[in-house]
Amino acid sequence: MKLKFFGFLFLISHLCFSQADGTIASKLEKYKDTNLDSLLHHSKEARLSRDACHQLLGDNGEAYYYYKLEKYDKVIPLIEKTIVKSYALPKEKQNDLCIIRVIIGAYNRLFWTYKNLGKYQKAYEQLITSSKYINSITNSDFDSFNSIVNIDFSKAQIKKELGLFQDAKFILLGIKERLEIKLKGDLENIERNRLLKNKANVLNLLGKTYMALNRKTQDLKLLDSAAISFKKAFKSAQLFTPPHPDSELMYALRKTEVLIAKQDYNQALKLINSYFKISKGRDIHYYESLNKAICFHNLNKTDSAIYFSHKLLKSPVLKKSTLISIYDILSNQYLNKNQLDSAYIYSKLTLEEFNSARENKQKTYQLLYDNDIEKITELNNSILKKEKSKNLTTLIFYSIILLSISSLFLFKRKKYKKEISIKSDELKEKIVSEKLQIQQPSIQQQKSKVNYNIEIELEEKILARIEDIEKSHDYLDHNFSINSIAESLNTNSTYISFVFNKHHDQTFKQYYTKKKIEYAVELLKKDRAYRKFSIEGLAKEVGYNSASAFTRAFKKHIKITPSEFIKNLKK
């Protein structure tokens, strides 16, 4: 009887713990994007669970907590510990769906952490590792669709960060099409929710990519495309069950970005003033201050721009990229007020923060990389000129006083003027020196545009592969491209391009176009049989899919068409 009673107690206890574990998992998901303090509390609670997977979910939850706070030094060891613990489990347990999702989630979090740190090579390595892991999964209940979509989405993120906007757009449009096809099927609510969330994320990134393309090309139509993408993302988010609490606010923030890009600052301010009504209790002061500072700055409302900039500087969650922009606004606005000391201080801080961001490989606003450094440099020159003008005015004033008192001070006045001039020249020289650090890049940097920190081992692999291509004539294959090399080395095309440009005087495309044409010329000279080929047939021999593309390339390099070249050989 006692044994039955204790057995019953054990059963009740087990059921209670199992129910609690399920509750813990749902709470982790619930508080992930709504309440970080609650997320941390329930993550620690999950570690006390008897279920190994819930313990690992607790580790992942805590890592996400630090990730949201941008404390990346704490995220990486927690995630790596989670992965080690997952692989230490028995093989049959590793094949459990919950553990599979933990491992994929861990690799995903590592990717985002390294990406945010600007360590793109390490971020890309996580995608490769995650892809290999997904391909190794033997659980028949595991659907790899969402995981593959997430990896492709992450690749698009990397492409966008590296300025390869067209590549990013192509990937995102492909993901969007796949998701829309999948959503037409008969799905459970949980799966539909997951797909809708992925679709919203893809559309939002697509919108940001269109905006980045607009900054690069100044094509205003791209801003309309961005607005449409953001709106579609919002509509997708409205279909969540339950609806995401912040979807309306996030949509308003993205609409604000588009309005600012369109220079419609008054309309943007109206939208900013609506943040509070749709915030649902969320702290919106950071976004409100940032966007108002930008709008008032561009509307030349100096006092308002300065007020909101200083308000933003007090924010505990201020990002380094934002800090650079706010310092730049303050330096400009203090210059407008003719407060040259403050203008110079903030201009100098802008340059210092920019250099710090570059040295630490942190990503700043793309607009800053593209245009704003030139503006900052111009601002420094303007401040310097006004400072010198002010000094000169003061000098003349005191010189008149000195002359009126006594001619005995004439010599001292000249000496004083000379000292002021020397100091002014020294100041100018110092500022110019500082500017040169961020102005025109070297010839090598111009070729590569970005100086990536590539490991020597990877660079040697790339160079060895390029050497193999030369020997094997792989460049004559119609599928040959910079991407095909990247895939064969498990790296990305940007690194291939960087290494190639570092060791050649031409771009990848220019070099291999020339090699193909040179090979075609040799074929025609050495083997008469090729002179009887059609232009299309000859084009295919050297890797071209069309006769017209081959003819254009041939004429560009040889100055005559392939047909004319063959006729000359027959003479």
Salt bridges, closest charged atoms under 4 A:
GLU45 OE1 - HIS42 ND1 3.17
ASP51 OD1 - HIS54 ND1 3.14
ASP59 OD1 - ARG47 NE 2.79
ASP59 OD2 - LYS85 NZ 2.77
GLU62 OE1 - ARG47 NH2 2.74
ASP143 OD2 - LYS182 NZ 3.77
ASP152 OD2 - ARG178 NH2 2.80
GLU161 OE2 - LYS115 NZ 3.52
ASP167 OD2 - LYS159 NZ 3.56
GLU180 OE2 - LYS176 NZ 3.35
GLU180 OE2 - LYS199 NZ 3.82
GLU191 OE1 - ARG194 NH1 2.69
ASP224 OD1 - LYS262 NZ 2.89
ASP246 OD2 - ARG282 NH1 2.84
ASP283 OD1 - HIS285 ND1 2.65
GLU288 OE2 - LYS292 NZ 3.49
ASP303 OD1 - LYS337 NZ 3.06
GLU353 OE1 - LYS320 NZ 2.88
ASP372 OD1 - LYS375 NZ 3.88
GLU387 OE2 - LYS390 NZ 3.50
GLU434 OE2 - LYS348 NZ 2.50
GLU459 OE2 - LYS502 NZ 3.13
GLU459 OE2 - HIS503 NE2 3.11
GLU467 OE2 - LYS471 NZ 3.39
GLU470 OE1 - LYS515 NZ 3.21
ASP474 OD2 - ARG465 NH2 3.37
ASP477 OD1 - HIS478 ND1 3.85
ASP505 OD1 - LYS447 NZ 3.92
GLU522 OE1 - LYS526 NZ 3.41
GLU536 OE2 - LYS540 NZ 3.79
